[in-house]
């Protein structure tokens, strides 16, 4: 049984790049083929999603909130 992966895509329209739909495929090559057939670009594979039940904890791989950033 093949394991399926989630591939993230983007689409360019109206002079802007937008997030595209996710593609579920077993390989990067299959995802790229499906993306090309739908005028999308594969930008990567979804690796993990962190869920904090209390929505209070932040993780090191997140972008800080606007008011928490330090600008020099």
VEXDREN-2710 file (C-alpha; in Angstrom, 1 decimal):
% VEXDREN-2710
k/r/px/py/pz
1/UNK/0.0/0.0/0.0
2/UNK/1.5/3.3/-1.0
3/UNK/1.5/6.2/1.4
4/UNK/0.0/9.4/0.2
5/UNK/1.5/12.8/0.8
6/UNK/0.1/16.3/0.7
7/UNK/1.8/18.7/-1.7
8/UNK/1.3/22.5/-1.5
9/UNK/0.7/24.5/-4.6
10/UNK/0.5/28.1/-5.8
11/UNK/-1.1/29.8/-8.8
12/UNK/-0.2/33.1/-10.5
13/UNK/-3.2/35.2/-11.6
14/UNK/-3.9/38.9/-12.0
15/UNK/-0.2/39.7/-11.4
16/UNK/-0.3/38.0/-8.0
17/UNK/0.7/34.7/-6.6
18/UNK/-2.0/32.9/-4.7
19/UNK/-2.1/29.7/-2.6
20/UNK/-3.4/26.9/-4.7
21/UNK/-5.2/23.7/-3.7
22/UNK/-3.3/20.9/-2.1
23/UNK/-2.5/17.8/-4.2
24/UNK/-2.6/14.4/-2.6
25/UNK/-0.2/12.0/-4.4
26/UNK/2.3/9.3/-3.6
27/UNK/5.3/11.0/-5.2
28/UNK/6.5/14.5/-6.0
29/UNK/6.6/13.6/-9.7
30/UNK/2.9/12.7/-9.7
31/UNK/2.1/15.9/-7.8
32/UNK/4.0/18.0/-10.4
33/UNK/2.2/16.3/-13.3
34/UNK/-1.2/17.0/-11.7
35/UNK/-0.1/20.6/-11.0
36/UNK/1.0/21.2/-14.5
37/UNK/-2.3/19.8/-15.9
38/UNK/-4.1/22.4/-13.7
39/UNK/-1.8/25.4/-14.3
40/UNK/-0.3/25.1/-10.7
41/UNK/3.2/25.0/-9.3
42/UNK/4.2/22.6/-6.6
43/UNK/6.0/24.6/-3.9
44/UNK/6.6/21.8/-1.4
45/UNK/5.4/18.9/0.7
46/UNK/3.4/19.4/3.8
47/UNK/5.6/18.0/6.6
48/UNK/3.7/18.5/9.8
49/UNK/1.0/20.6/11.5
50/UNK/1.3/21.5/15.1
51/UNK/-1.9/21.8/17.1
52/UNK/-2.0/23.4/20.5
53/UNK/-5.3/22.7/22.2
54/UNK/-5.1/25.8/24.3
55/UNK/-3.9/28.0/21.4
56/UNK/-1.5/29.7/23.8
57/UNK/1.8/28.0/23.1
58/UNK/3.9/29.2/20.2
59/UNK/6.4/27.0/18.3
60/UNK/9.9/27.9/17.1
61/UNK/8.8/27.3/13.5
62/UNK/6.1/30.0/13.5
63/UNK/6.4/33.6/12.5
64/UNK/6.0/35.9/15.5
65/UNK/2.9/38.1/15.8
66/UNK/3.3/41.6/14.3
67/UNK/3.5/43.3/17.8
68/UNK/6.1/40.8/19.0
69/UNK/8.6/41.5/16.3
70/UNK/11.8/43.5/16.9
71/UNK/12.7/45.9/14.1
72/UNK/16.2/47.5/14.1
END
